[in-house]
Amino acid sequence: MRVIEVVMMSKSAIFAVLTGFFFLAGGSTCAAVNTKPVETVREKSVLDTQDFQIIDNFVAQAIQELVRTKDLSSVSRIRTIILQNESSNKGSAKAQYAARFFESAYKYMSEAFAEVSQLPTERQEFAITVNLLILLDRLVANGPANLQLADLAIAKLKDENMGVRYWAVHCVANPDFTRRLNSAEADYSKLSSRIVEELKGLVESSSPEIMILMAQFAGDVNAPETEELLLQMANARIKRYADWTVGYELLDTDILKSLHKKISSAGTSKPALARAFAQLYSYAIQRYVKGRDYLFSDEKQQLASVLIETEDKCLRDVLGYRVNIRNALGRDDYEALAAEHADLLGDKTKVGQLAKKWRFDYGQRPDGSKITEPLTLPDPPKSEPSAQ
């Protein structure tokens, strides 16, 4: 009997997410953080030097308490206190307050990340690091043009712990933050390029939930380098489909959606992206057809979800009509699915509808003629695969 290991979330990533949600829902009190002085400052219309010092003292005290607390159930309360006091209640003092708050946040969070490695247990180190990143996630999203805060997340992107890496990527892939990365300001453009280069180094070593965040980031950010990132991700998945080691097929929905977004918003032909979209989608269809007696039911369900979601969210938008992928799957009609594949993506005798619309081909033959069909997926192996 074939045994398959479908890689979804690594244990550390699961713990990171559950830890984050648990702490978000926590309700214990944190009497050690005194908020009265900073609450007074938040009500002032104009701030002076003493007010700036109060803000600094509050941020220092709160972050120090978060790092040094032995009661992990109180961490969410500390985070909440920090976020509740990140802005002024008076519009006239908003810029003054924010500038000092986020300057102090960068200073003391930098120190906190350095200090956390000295905690007595790995559990504490992991939990506090994750919670610092959860806090950072909101500060990066909410803060003004403070690029230094993003530096703290970038520094953790290559962490070997998948839970830590997940939240670091989440910080830079946060939609509130990526909207700011699309600003025309030069500093944001440079930062986008930096982040993309870091993410490109994670494609081969990251868990699927991290790859989903990366795909969403690449789809949301306008930097041209994100196209390279998406191609790298798509090609890595295509390779794993080809050797039947692919796992957690649901990831491909996000990659395909982001490729579609890039191609559709370009206003011009993007043949490399279109070819990657078509080949990845083709392999998903072919895997479903050729794996009918090889795949487990959960694998087939994931593939069906990829095919249907892509049909609904991408293909109908591009072609202007609904293709028959969903209907073929509903009838469990493999012949109809193969025929739909040929019409949509092409075969040796004709160009597919998608290639006509997006103006791409699959390369050239030795005689110089255009290849009109995607690569054929090899038959399933007889030996047990190892999913990745």
C-alpha positions as CSV (number, residue, x, y, z in Angstrom):
1,M,0.0,0.0,0.0
2,R,1.3,3.4,-1.0
3,V,2.1,5.8,1.8
4,I,2.2,9.5,1.2
5,E,3.4,12.4,3.3
6,V,1.4,15.5,2.4
7,V,3.4,18.5,3.7
8,M,1.0,21.1,5.0
9,M,2.2,22.9,8.1
10,S,5.4,22.0,9.8
11,K,4.9,21.3,13.6
12,S,6.7,24.5,14.5
13,A,4.5,26.6,12.1
14,I,1.3,25.0,13.5
15,F,2.5,25.9,17.0
16,A,3.4,29.4,15.9
17,V,-0.1,30.0,14.4
18,L,-1.9,28.4,17.4
19,T,0.3,30.3,19.8
20,G,-0.4,33.5,18.1
21,F,-4.1,33.0,18.1
22,F,-4.1,31.7,21.7
23,F,-2.2,34.8,22.9
24,L,-4.4,37.1,20.8
25,A,-7.4,35.7,22.8
26,G,-5.7,35.8,26.2
27,G,-7.3,37.9,28.9
28,S,-4.9,38.0,31.8
29,T,-4.0,41.4,33.2
30,C,-0.6,43.0,33.1
31,A,-0.3,45.4,36.0
32,A,3.4,45.9,35.4
33,V,2.9,48.2,32.4
34,N,1.8,51.6,33.6
35,T,-0.3,53.3,30.9
36,K,-1.5,56.4,32.7
37,P,1.3,58.7,31.7
38,V,1.2,57.8,28.0
39,E,-2.6,58.0,28.0
40,T,-2.3,61.6,29.3
41,V,0.2,62.4,26.5
42,R,-2.2,60.9,23.9
43,E,-4.8,63.6,24.8
44,K,-2.4,66.5,24.3
45,S,-2.6,68.7,21.2
46,V,1.1,69.6,21.2
47,L,3.9,67.5,22.5
48,D,7.1,68.6,24.2
49,T,10.4,67.0,25.2
50,Q,9.0,65.5,28.4
51,D,6.1,64.0,26.5
52,F,8.5,62.3,24.1
53,Q,10.3,60.8,27.0
54,I,7.1,59.5,28.4
55,I,6.3,57.8,25.1
56,D,9.8,56.3,25.0
57,N,9.6,55.1,28.6
58,F,6.2,53.4,27.9
59,V,7.4,51.6,24.8
60,A,10.6,50.5,26.6
61,Q,8.7,49.2,29.6
62,A,6.1,47.4,27.6
63,I,8.5,45.6,25.3
64,Q,10.8,44.7,28.1
65,E,7.8,43.2,30.0
66,L,6.8,41.2,26.9
67,V,10.3,39.7,26.6
68,R,10.9,39.0,30.3
69,T,7.5,37.8,31.4
70,K,7.4,34.3,32.7
71,D,3.6,34.1,32.4
72,L,3.2,33.5,28.6
73,S,-0.5,33.8,28.9
74,S,-0.1,37.5,29.6
75,V,1.8,38.2,26.4
76,S,-1.3,39.0,24.3
77,R,-2.4,41.5,26.9
78,I,1.0,43.3,26.7
79,R,0.8,43.4,22.9
80,T,-2.7,44.8,23.1
81,I,-1.6,47.5,25.5
82,I,1.2,48.5,23.1
83,L,-1.1,48.7,20.1
84,Q,-3.8,50.6,22.0
85,N,-1.3,53.3,22.6
86,E,0.5,53.5,19.3
87,S,-1.3,56.7,18.2
88,S,-2.4,60.1,19.5
89,N,-6.1,60.8,20.1
90,K,-5.5,64.4,18.9
91,G,-5.1,64.9,15.2
92,S,-2.8,67.9,15.7
93,A,-0.3,65.8,17.6
94,K,-0.7,62.7,15.5
95,A,2.5,63.1,13.5
96,Q,4.6,64.1,16.5
97,Y,3.3,61.1,18.5
98,A,3.7,58.6,15.7
99,A,7.3,59.7,14.9
100,R,8.5,59.2,18.5
101,F,6.4,56.0,19.1
102,F,7.7,54.1,16.1
103,E,11.3,55.4,16.6
104,S,11.2,54.0,20.1
105,A,9.5,50.8,18.9
106,Y,12.3,50.1,16.5
107,K,14.9,50.8,19.1
108,Y,13.5,48.6,21.8
109,M,12.3,45.8,19.5
110,S,15.8,45.6,18.1
111,E,17.1,45.1,21.6
112,A,14.3,42.6,22.4
113,F,15.2,40.4,19.4
114,A,18.8,40.3,20.6
115,E,17.8,39.6,24.2
116,V,15.3,36.8,23.4
117,S,18.1,34.4,22.5
118,Q,19.2,34.5,26.1
119,L,15.9,33.2,27.5
120,P,16.3,30.1,29.6
121,T,14.2,27.6,27.5
122,E,13.6,27.0,23.8
123,R,9.9,27.2,24.4
124,Q,10.1,30.7,25.9
125,E,12.5,31.8,23.1
126,F,10.2,30.5,20.4
127,A,7.0,31.9,22.0
128,I,8.4,35.3,22.7
129,T,10.1,35.6,19.3
130,V,6.8,34.7,17.6
131,N,4.9,37.2,19.7
132,L,7.4,39.9,18.9
133,L,6.8,39.2,15.2
134,I,3.1,39.3,15.7
135,L,3.4,42.7,17.3
136,L,5.8,43.8,14.6
137,D,3.3,42.6,12.0
138,R,0.8,45.2,13.2
139,L,3.3,47.9,13.8
140,V,4.7,47.5,10.2
141,A,1.2,47.6,8.8
142,N,0.0,50.6,10.9
143,G,3.1,52.7,11.2
144,P,4.2,55.7,9.1
145,A,7.0,55.6,6.6
146,N,9.3,53.9,9.1
147,L,11.3,51.5,6.9
148,Q,13.5,50.4,9.8
149,L,10.7,48.4,11.4
150,A,10.5,46.3,8.2
151,D,14.3,45.6,8.6
152,L,13.5,43.7,11.8
153,A,11.2,41.3,9.9
154,I,13.6,41.0,7.0
155,A,16.3,39.8,9.4
156,K,14.1,36.9,10.4
157,L,13.0,35.7,6.9
158,K,15.7,33.0,6.7
159,D,15.2,31.7,10.2
160,E,15.4,27.9,10.1
161,N,12.3,27.6,12.4
162,M,9.3,27.5,10.1
163,G,7.1,29.1,12.8
164,V,9.4,32.1,13.1
165,R,9.9,32.3,9.4
166,Y,6.1,32.2,8.8
167,W,5.5,35.3,11.0
168,A,8.5,37.1,9.5
169,V,7.1,36.6,6.0
170,H,3.6,37.5,7.3
171,C,5.0,40.9,8.3
172,V,6.2,41.8,4.9
173,A,3.3,40.1,3.1
174,N,0.7,41.9,5.2
175,P,-1.8,43.6,2.7
176,D,-1.7,46.8,4.7
177,F,2.1,46.9,4.3
178,T,2.2,45.8,0.7
179,R,-0.1,48.7,-0.3
180,R,2.5,51.0,1.0
181,L,5.2,49.2,-0.9
182,N,3.4,50.1,-4.1
183,S,4.0,53.8,-3.3
184,A,5.9,55.7,-6.0
185,E,8.5,56.7,-3.4
186,A,12.0,55.5,-4.2
187,D,12.6,54.1,-0.7
188,Y,9.7,51.8,-1.0
189,S,10.8,50.6,-4.4
190,K,14.2,49.7,-3.0
191,L,12.6,48.0,0.0
192,S,10.4,45.9,-2.3
193,S,13.4,44.8,-4.3
194,R,15.2,43.8,-1.1
195,I,12.3,41.8,0.2
196,V,11.9,40.0,-3.1
197,E,15.6,39.0,-3.2
198,E,15.2,37.6,0.3
199,L,12.0,35.6,-0.6
200,K,13.6,34.1,-3.7
201,G,16.1,32.4,-1.4
202,L,13.2,30.8,0.5
203,V,11.4,29.0,-2.3
204,E,13.2,25.7,-2.0
205,S,13.2,25.5,1.8
206,S,9.9,26.8,3.0
207,S,6.7,25.1,4.1
208,P,3.5,25.5,2.0
209,E,1.8,28.0,4.3
210,I,4.9,30.3,3.9
211,M,4.8,29.8,0.1
212,I,1.2,30.9,0.1
213,L,2.2,34.1,1.8
214,M,5.0,34.6,-0.7
215,A,2.7,34.0,-3.7
216,Q,0.2,36.6,-2.3
217,F,3.0,39.1,-1.7
218,A,4.2,38.6,-5.3
219,G,0.7,39.1,-6.7
220,D,0.1,42.2,-4.6
221,V,3.4,44.1,-5.0
222,N,4.0,45.9,-8.3
223,A,7.8,45.6,-8.3
224,P,9.0,43.9,-11.5
225,E,11.2,41.6,-9.5
226,T,8.0,39.9,-8.2
227,E,7.6,38.3,-11.6
228,E,10.9,36.5,-11.2
229,L,9.8,35.3,-7.8
230,L,6.5,34.0,-9.2
231,L,8.3,32.2,-12.0
232,Q,10.7,30.6,-9.6
233,M,7.8,29.4,-7.4
234,A,5.8,28.1,-10.4
235,N,8.8,26.3,-11.9
236,A,9.6,24.7,-8.5
237,R,6.1,23.3,-8.4
238,I,6.2,22.2,-12.0
239,K,9.3,20.3,-11.3
240,R,7.7,18.5,-8.4
241,Y,4.6,17.7,-10.4
242,A,6.9,16.2,-13.1
243,D,8.6,13.8,-10.7
244,W,5.4,13.1,-8.7
245,T,6.8,14.5,-5.4
246,V,4.5,17.4,-5.2
247,G,2.5,17.9,-2.0
248,Y,-0.2,20.2,-0.7
249,E,-1.6,21.0,-4.1
250,L,-3.8,23.8,-2.7
251,L,-0.7,26.0,-2.7
252,D,-1.0,26.1,-6.5
253,T,-4.2,28.0,-6.4
254,D,-2.4,31.0,-4.9
255,I,0.4,30.8,-7.3
256,L,-2.0,30.6,-10.3
257,K,-4.1,33.5,-9.0
258,S,-1.0,35.7,-8.6
259,L,0.3,34.8,-12.0
260,H,-3.1,35.6,-13.4
261,K,-3.1,39.0,-11.6
262,K,0.3,39.9,-13.0
263,I,-0.6,38.9,-16.6
264,S,-4.0,40.6,-16.5
265,S,-2.8,43.9,-15.1
266,A,0.3,44.2,-17.3
267,G,-1.5,45.7,-20.3
268,T,0.9,43.9,-22.5
269,S,1.9,40.3,-23.3
270,K,3.7,38.4,-20.6
271,P,4.6,35.1,-22.3
272,A,6.9,33.8,-19.6
273,L,4.3,34.2,-16.9
274,A,1.5,32.9,-19.2
275,R,3.6,29.8,-20.1
276,A,4.2,29.1,-16.4
277,F,0.5,29.5,-15.6
278,A,-0.5,27.2,-18.4
279,Q,2.1,24.5,-17.6
280,L,1.3,24.5,-13.9
281,Y,-2.4,24.3,-14.6
282,S,-1.8,21.6,-17.2
283,Y,0.2,19.5,-14.8
284,A,-2.6,19.8,-12.2
285,I,-5.2,18.5,-14.7
286,Q,-2.9,15.8,-15.9
287,R,-2.1,14.7,-12.4
288,Y,-5.8,14.4,-11.7
289,V,-6.3,12.3,-14.9
290,K,-3.2,10.1,-14.7
291,G,-3.4,9.7,-11.0
292,R,-7.0,8.4,-10.9
293,D,-5.9,5.0,-9.5
294,Y,-2.8,6.4,-7.8
295,L,-3.8,9.3,-5.7
296,F,-5.5,9.3,-2.4
297,S,-8.9,10.9,-2.1
298,D,-7.6,14.0,-0.2
299,E,-5.0,14.6,-2.9
300,K,-7.7,14.4,-5.6
301,Q,-9.9,16.7,-3.5
302,Q,-7.1,19.3,-3.3
303,L,-6.5,19.0,-7.1
304,A,-10.2,19.4,-7.8
305,S,-10.2,22.6,-5.6
306,V,-7.2,24.0,-7.5
307,L,-8.8,23.3,-10.9
308,I,-12.3,24.7,-9.9
309,E,-11.0,27.8,-8.1
310,T,-8.7,28.6,-11.0
311,E,-11.5,28.2,-13.5
312,D,-13.8,30.5,-11.4
313,K,-11.3,33.2,-10.5
314,C,-8.9,33.2,-13.5
315,L,-10.0,31.4,-16.6
316,R,-13.5,32.9,-16.8
317,D,-12.0,36.4,-16.4
318,V,-9.5,35.8,-19.2
319,L,-11.7,34.0,-21.7
320,G,-15.0,35.7,-20.9
321,Y,-16.9,32.4,-20.5
322,R,-17.0,29.4,-18.1
323,V,-15.0,26.4,-19.3
324,N,-16.2,22.9,-18.5
325,I,-13.6,21.8,-15.9
326,R,-16.1,21.9,-13.0
327,N,-18.7,20.0,-15.0
328,A,-16.2,17.3,-16.0
329,L,-15.0,16.9,-12.4
330,G,-18.5,16.7,-11.1
331,R,-19.3,13.9,-13.5
332,D,-16.0,12.2,-12.8
333,D,-15.5,12.2,-16.6
334,Y,-11.8,11.9,-17.3
335,E,-12.3,11.9,-21.1
336,A,-14.1,15.2,-20.9
337,L,-11.5,16.6,-18.6
338,A,-8.7,15.6,-21.1
339,A,-10.7,17.1,-24.0
340,E,-11.2,20.3,-22.0
341,H,-7.4,20.4,-21.3
342,A,-6.7,20.1,-25.0
343,D,-9.1,22.9,-26.0
344,L,-8.0,25.2,-23.2
345,L,-4.2,24.6,-23.2
346,G,-3.6,23.2,-26.7
347,D,-2.4,20.0,-28.2
348,K,-0.1,18.9,-31.1
349,T,-2.8,19.9,-33.7
350,K,-4.0,23.2,-32.4
351,V,-3.3,26.3,-30.3
352,G,-5.3,26.4,-27.0
353,Q,-7.8,29.1,-26.2
354,L,-5.6,30.5,-23.4
355,A,-2.5,30.8,-25.6
356,K,-4.6,32.7,-28.2
357,K,-5.8,35.1,-25.5
358,W,-2.5,35.7,-23.8
359,R,-0.4,35.4,-27.0
360,F,2.2,32.8,-25.9
361,D,3.5,29.4,-26.9
362,Y,5.4,26.6,-25.2
363,G,8.7,27.1,-27.1
364,Q,10.1,26.1,-30.4
365,R,10.7,22.8,-32.2
366,P,14.1,22.2,-33.9
367,D,12.6,23.2,-37.2
368,G,11.6,26.6,-35.7
369,S,7.9,26.0,-35.5
370,K,6.0,26.9,-32.4
371,I,5.1,24.2,-29.8
372,T,1.4,24.4,-29.2
373,E,1.0,21.9,-26.3
374,P,2.3,21.9,-22.7
375,L,4.7,19.2,-21.5
376,T,3.2,15.8,-20.9
377,L,3.2,14.6,-17.3
378,P,5.0,11.3,-16.9
379,D,3.0,8.4,-15.7
380,P,2.9,7.8,-11.9
381,P,5.9,6.0,-10.5
382,K,5.6,2.5,-9.3
383,S,7.7,3.1,-6.2
384,E,6.5,5.2,-3.3
385,P,6.9,9.0,-3.8
386,S,8.0,11.4,-1.1
387,A,5.8,14.5,-1.2
388,Q,7.3,17.9,-0.8
